[in-house]
Amino acid sequence: MKTTQTNLPLVPKVARTAEEINELKKLSTEKLIIWIVGRSQEMGVKLTLEELVLECWLINPEKHALRGYPQFPDSRTVLKRAGEMRVESYGPASASIMSPAFRLPQRGGIEC
């Protein structure tokens, strides 16, 4: 059985224009994560950890690629920063710690 792979162009879900992407490349990883999570909330898009890593790489592949393999995203830095920024969730209206999606709470930090 022969399988074929279709190469679809990968584009960020949250950053739309080249100008916007150029401005986002100037941000630190932490600020980029906050921007991506905030924009995705505005758009009503829930991002998984993997999608968050992919968004960071699509916006700034030079900074978020595997060393020596620029065609692949590096999850280490994004996951480390997101973990450091995570807030514990309490109460029935908050997201579970095990929730696969990230969101910005009213009090700051990132909930997942």
C-alpha positions as MATLAB code, in Angstrom:
seq = 'MKTTQTNLPLVPKVARTAEEINELKKLSTEKLIIWIVGRSQEMGVKLTLEELVLECWLINPEKHALRGYPQFPDSRTVLKRAGEMRVESYGPASASIMSPAFRLPQRGGIEC';
ca = [
       0.000    0.000    0.000;
       1.412    3.353   -1.019;
       0.986    6.363    1.233;
       1.362    9.976    0.253;
       1.931   13.008    2.393;
       0.418   16.344    1.538;
       2.492   19.296    2.647;
       0.061   21.945    3.745;
       1.524   25.343    4.567;
       1.648   25.948    8.308;
       0.467   29.393    9.341;
      -0.176   30.798   12.816;
      -3.775   30.643   14.008;
      -3.557   33.864   16.012;
      -1.072   36.154   14.240;
      -2.418   37.182   10.861;
      -0.261   39.742    9.076;
       3.440   39.855    8.251;
       3.713   43.170   10.090;
       2.145   41.674   13.196;
       4.505   38.684   13.067;
       7.538   40.972   12.644;
       6.509   42.901   15.764;
       5.881   39.695   17.727;
       9.385   38.420   16.903;
      10.728   41.208   19.142;
       8.938   39.851   22.235;
      10.474   37.621   24.884;
       9.142   34.074   25.062;
       7.058   34.951   28.131;
       5.458   37.977   26.486;
       4.853   36.019   23.282;
       3.069   33.271   25.239;
       0.886   35.848   26.999;
       0.079   37.522   23.661;
      -0.777   34.191   21.986;
      -2.987   33.030   24.863;
      -4.722   36.416   25.097;
      -5.344   36.647   21.350;
      -6.607   33.069   21.214;
      -9.075   33.898   24.013;
     -10.286   36.945   22.085;
     -10.778   34.741   19.022;
     -12.502   31.988   21.019;
      -9.744   29.491   20.119;
      -8.539   27.014   22.747;
      -4.903   26.058   22.324;
      -3.300   22.879   23.624;
       0.299   22.915   24.840;
       1.398   21.500   21.504;
      -0.468   24.218   19.628;
       1.078   26.880   21.874;
       4.553   25.544   21.035;
       3.680   25.473   17.325;
       2.343   29.048   17.421;
       5.573   30.291   19.024;
       7.634   28.472   16.389;
       5.506   29.696   13.482;
       5.795   33.283   14.713;
       9.528   33.116   15.477;
      11.160   29.992   14.024;
      14.684   31.341   14.604;
      14.107   31.471   18.366;
      11.842   28.454   18.861;
      13.375   25.782   16.606;
      15.443   22.768   17.598;
      19.141   23.579   17.511;
      20.524   22.271   14.232;
      17.033   21.414   12.926;
      15.288   24.710   12.090;
      12.435   22.876   10.380;
      11.250   21.503   13.745;
       9.794   23.406   16.733;
      11.524   23.111   20.125;
       9.001   22.682   22.910;
      11.462   22.875   25.805;
      11.662   26.668   26.227;
       7.961   27.327   25.621;
       6.829   24.554   27.977;
       9.288   25.688   30.652;
       8.118   29.314   30.460;
       4.433   28.339   30.343;
       4.952   26.106   33.389;
       6.631   28.938   35.291;
       3.743   31.274   34.423;
       0.981   28.790   35.331;
      -1.343   29.619   38.215;
      -3.121   27.080   40.336;
      -6.857   27.019   39.663;
      -9.388   26.854   42.447;
     -13.161   26.855   42.525;
     -15.839   25.440   40.232;
     -15.511   28.182   37.599;
     -11.767   27.701   37.042;
     -10.016   25.401   34.633;
      -8.725   22.125   35.984;
      -4.979   21.698   36.471;
      -5.232   18.841   33.973;
      -7.082   20.889   31.365;
      -5.404   20.653   27.950;
      -6.114   24.301   27.089;
      -4.561   27.519   28.369;
      -6.375   30.723   29.256;
      -5.602   34.038   30.948;
      -7.328   34.478   34.304;
      -8.538   37.868   35.519;
      -5.846   38.082   38.211;
      -2.826   37.465   35.949;
      -0.687   34.489   35.030;
      -1.759   31.642   32.809;
      -4.237   28.961   33.748;
      -4.232   25.601   32.116;
];
